[in-house]
């Protein structure tokens, strides 16, 4: 099964990731629970059966690989530019917590772009 509208599902994922990063940044670590909103996605978006599951798994595999690389490059750039692990960094205590919702956002962004390109 896959979502009938992949762009809408990925856009929802992006919004939840962004909302979670913002919530953690503003209100603290307890707001990681905002990611639970992703659990509503199957209820909000219609799912359809797919004839060949191999194609959809290849699609998600490509998106996952690109998302992991993009997240890693972003972390390296932030570290290089802002010296993330220094004592003066404003996000020193939150960087690891923000990593998961940031990955959710990046995965949604890459998925949205890739699903729009594939059409």
KAMOLIN-V292922 format. One record per backbone hydrogen bond with DSSP energy under -0.5 kcal/mol. NH is the residue of the N-H (numbers start at 1). CO is the residue of the C=O. If there is no record, write none. Layout:
# KAMOLIN-V292922
nh: (NH:NH)
co: (CO:CO)
This chain:
# KAMOLIN-V292922
nh: (2:4:6:9:10:11:12:13:14:15:16:17:18:19:20:21:22:23:24:25:26:27:28:28:31:32:33:34:35:36:37:38:39:40:41:43:44:45:48:53:55:56:57:58:59:60:61:62:63:64:65:66:67:68:69:70:71:72:73:74:75:76:77:78:79:80:81:82:83:86:89:92:94:95:98:99:100:101:102:103:104:105:106:107:108:109:110:111:112:113:114:115:116:117:118)
co: (48:46:4:5:6:7:8:9:10:11:12:13:14:15:16:17:18:19:20:21:22:23:23:24:28:29:30:31:32:33:34:35:36:37:38:40:40:41:2:51:52:52:53:54:55:56:57:58:59:60:61:62:63:64:65:66:67:68:69:70:71:72:73:74:75:76:77:78:79:83:86:89:91:91:94:95:96:97:98:99:100:101:102:103:104:105:106:107:108:109:110:111:112:113:114)
